[in-house]
Amino acid sequence: MIELIEKLFEETYSLKLTPQTLLTNLNLPNYTRVNFEKVNEVIIAHTFCYLQDGLEAEYRYYFKDDLLYKLESIIQEERKTIYDREVEKQKLMSQIIGHKVKKNA
């Protein structure tokens, strides 16, 4: 149970990465550009790179209050959510609640 609570704390408050960290991707040979914009107090980082199969991919990182809260990939016009902080927190909360229910049963 303590491990789950520690994971929830980590998921709630850890930076994961920062917008500044994404700039270092430009040092990699397959990255072509990194762009930033601010929309409604959310910083969105757009990174563009070529994958091993030669396709161009865009990754969108959404930051709020310096915390990464969502990461999406866009490859051949197909958008996928790779990471969503709120979803991960909800999964952990469900595990904690499930653990409590088992303990009380």
C-alpha positions as CSV (number, residue, x, y, z in Angstrom):
1,M,0.0,0.0,0.0
2,I,2.8,2.4,0.8
3,E,4.4,1.7,-2.6
4,L,1.1,2.7,-4.3
5,I,0.9,5.9,-2.3
6,E,4.5,6.7,-3.2
7,K,3.8,6.1,-6.9
8,L,0.7,8.3,-6.7
9,F,2.8,11.1,-5.1
10,E,5.5,10.7,-7.8
11,E,2.8,10.7,-10.5
12,T,1.3,13.9,-9.0
13,Y,4.4,15.9,-8.4
14,S,7.3,14.7,-10.5
15,L,8.5,16.7,-13.5
16,K,9.1,13.7,-15.7
17,L,10.9,16.1,-18.1
18,T,11.0,19.8,-18.7
19,P,10.5,21.9,-21.9
20,Q,14.2,22.8,-21.7
21,T,15.1,19.1,-21.8
22,L,13.4,18.7,-25.1
23,L,15.8,21.1,-26.8
24,T,18.6,18.6,-26.4
25,N,16.7,16.3,-28.8
26,L,18.0,18.5,-31.6
27,N,21.4,17.0,-31.0
28,L,20.1,13.7,-32.1
29,P,20.6,13.0,-35.9
30,N,16.9,12.0,-36.5
31,Y,15.4,15.2,-35.0
32,T,14.7,18.1,-37.3
33,R,13.0,20.7,-35.1
34,V,11.5,21.6,-31.8
35,N,8.8,24.3,-31.6
36,F,7.0,25.8,-28.6
37,E,3.8,27.6,-28.2
38,K,1.6,28.8,-25.3
39,V,-2.1,28.2,-25.4
40,N,-4.3,29.1,-22.4
41,E,-1.4,28.9,-20.0
42,V,-0.3,25.5,-21.3
43,I,3.1,25.2,-23.0
44,I,3.0,22.9,-25.9
45,A,6.2,21.5,-27.3
46,H,6.1,20.1,-30.9
47,T,9.1,17.9,-31.7
48,F,9.7,16.4,-35.1
49,C,11.9,13.5,-36.0
50,Y,12.3,10.7,-38.5
51,L,11.6,7.2,-37.2
52,Q,13.7,4.1,-38.2
53,D,11.3,3.3,-41.0
54,G,11.8,6.8,-42.5
55,L,8.4,8.2,-41.5
56,E,8.2,11.6,-40.0
57,A,6.7,11.7,-36.5
58,E,5.5,14.6,-34.4
59,Y,5.4,14.4,-30.6
60,R,3.4,16.9,-28.7
61,Y,4.2,17.5,-25.0
62,Y,1.7,19.5,-22.9
63,F,3.1,21.2,-19.8
64,K,1.1,23.0,-17.2
65,D,2.8,24.6,-14.1
66,D,6.1,23.0,-15.3
67,L,4.6,19.5,-15.2
68,L,4.2,17.3,-18.2
69,Y,0.6,16.2,-18.2
70,K,0.2,14.8,-21.6
71,L,2.2,13.4,-24.5
72,E,0.8,12.6,-27.9
73,S,2.4,11.1,-31.1
74,I,1.2,11.9,-34.6
75,I,2.4,9.6,-37.2
76,Q,0.8,9.5,-40.7
77,E,-2.1,11.6,-39.3
78,E,-2.8,9.0,-36.6
79,R,-2.8,10.6,-33.2
80,K,-2.2,8.5,-30.1
81,T,-1.9,9.4,-26.5
82,I,1.3,8.0,-25.1
83,Y,1.1,9.5,-21.6
84,D,-1.7,11.2,-19.7
85,R,-0.9,12.2,-16.1
86,E,-4.5,12.3,-15.0
87,V,-5.2,8.8,-16.4
88,E,-2.1,7.4,-14.6
89,K,-3.2,9.0,-11.3
90,Q,-6.7,7.5,-11.7
91,K,-5.2,4.0,-12.3
92,L,-3.2,4.4,-9.1
93,M,-6.2,5.6,-7.1
94,S,-8.2,2.6,-8.3
95,Q,-5.5,0.3,-7.2
96,I,-5.4,2.0,-3.8
97,I,-9.1,1.8,-3.4
98,G,-9.1,-1.8,-4.5
99,H,-6.4,-2.6,-2.0
100,K,-8.5,-1.0,0.8
101,V,-11.6,-2.9,-0.2
102,K,-9.7,-6.2,-0.2
103,K,-8.2,-5.4,3.2
104,N,-11.6,-4.5,4.7
105,A,-13.3,-7.6,3.2
